[in-house]
Amino acid sequence: MASLRTLYDPNTNMDSTDVNNAKKRDPLDSALVLTFPNPNSFTGEDIVELHCHGSRAVVYGILDALSSLSCDSGVLRPADPGEFTQRAYSNGKLGLVEVEALADLIVADTSLQRKQALRQFDGRLSRLYEGWRTELIKGLAHAEA
């Protein structure tokens, strides 16, 4: 789900009666907020993306505001490099072949490298390997019988 929202600084000094009065809160930015509910997100978890304007003041203001908030799993923070891929793999959303393909796509320098990585990432190679695995298991079953 996507929506355009004004993001406010939760650390704005206000008296307790004005907490819900947005006019007295400091705006940080007008941003596109995308929500991806589980299990349909890349990682298989609930994900929120903020697409904000890229100035240092806006980015630092949003990161500072988010770090002051808490959620069920602790403090909100930016993802570490590779964290989404690791979570997708851990949650069974990606296989090892797809993870390797994503790594190849990220470092692709040519259109041929990009195309090969995308062919690998779409699951074709995994399906081919799974077909070979099935045939090998059938062959072993017949050999043992």
Disulfide bonds with the S-S distance in Angstrom:
none
